[in-house]
Every structure is written in C-alpha cells, then in structure tokens.
Amino acid sequence: MDPRFCKAWQAAETEFLNLKEAIETPPEKLNATALVPDLSPFPANRFMATFFTPPIEGYIEKLMEAGRRALGRRISDD
C-alpha cells in the first residue's frame, strides 16, 4: 500500500476521533444549555426555500403518492 495513502488515512482517522470526542464532551456551560429544549415558536417571517432554489418538478405529486401508499387509501387533492 502507498505510504502517502496510509499516512493520509491515519490523519483522517485521528481527526475523526478528535472531533468525535469533542462532540461527546462539550464544556459544562454548553452541555447544560444543550440539554434544555427550545420551545420558542418558529419565526413567522422566515423565507421559504423556494425563494432561493427552484421548486423540484413533481415533488408534491411524489409526496402525495407516497402518502397514499403509506395510508393504503386515496388522499384527496383538495
């Protein structure tokens, strides 16, 4: 095996383990804050994603069809 590949692999594994440890052990202040659920209402003035990206062609139809199959009955297209 190429020694450069092995060294890059080892560096990536080390970085992954360091990041994993950092995620699992946040500082005490942040840990206490992270455990409190955020029950604030969603902002009413938030922009819809379609303002910045074009809508996906046929997405709603695929979503409705998946819902019909999951429920096993017809969903009205009202």
Residue pairs with C-beta under 8 A, 6 or more apart in sequence:
26 34
64 75
64 77
67 75
68 74
68 75
